[in-house]
Amino acid sequence: MAEQTLFIVKPDGVERRIAGEIIARFERKGFTIVKLKMFAFTRPMAEEFYSVHNTKPFFGELVSFITSGRVIAAVIEGNNAIATTRLMIGATKSYEAAPGTIRGDFGLGMSDNIIHASDSKESFEKEVAVIFK
Ligand code: CMP
């Protein structure tokens, strides 16, 4: 069933000039790009975007990293988009992510883990509202 999800190439991915390669993976997989935007998170936007994590010890680090440079956000559409995109990005800790996944192939970081993707329909709806108002 066609479904939409959102991913964000984080500041490390944009800075390292691998955003095109990352976006191409989703196109080659068969997803349609519905929306695409380059921007820089403001601190209030980042705090809202990551509000589910606002009690976690790493919240400050998370907000300061995501606001540290420009990002590219995309809404994509295709069969089983949310779960399939999560499989494609790999485990949160890039140094543990499986080879073949985006984090597994391109990084070693945790805050700087290259890409974010919505983990549920509820997260997608909240995140898309923050980014594509
Ligand atoms: P992301 O998919 O953007 O969702 C929340 C982010 O928090 C996650 O990717 C990581 O970048 C970050 N994160 C999760 N756990 C930790 C942690 N223990 N220390 C630092 N950052 C973390």
Boltz pocket constraint, residues with backbone or C-beta under 6 A from the ligand:
constraints:
  - pocket:
      binder: B
      contacts: [[A, 53], [A, 58], [A, 61], [A, 62], [A, 92], [A, 110], [A, 111], [A, 112], [A, 113], [A, 115], [A, 116], [A, 117]]
      max_distance: 6.0
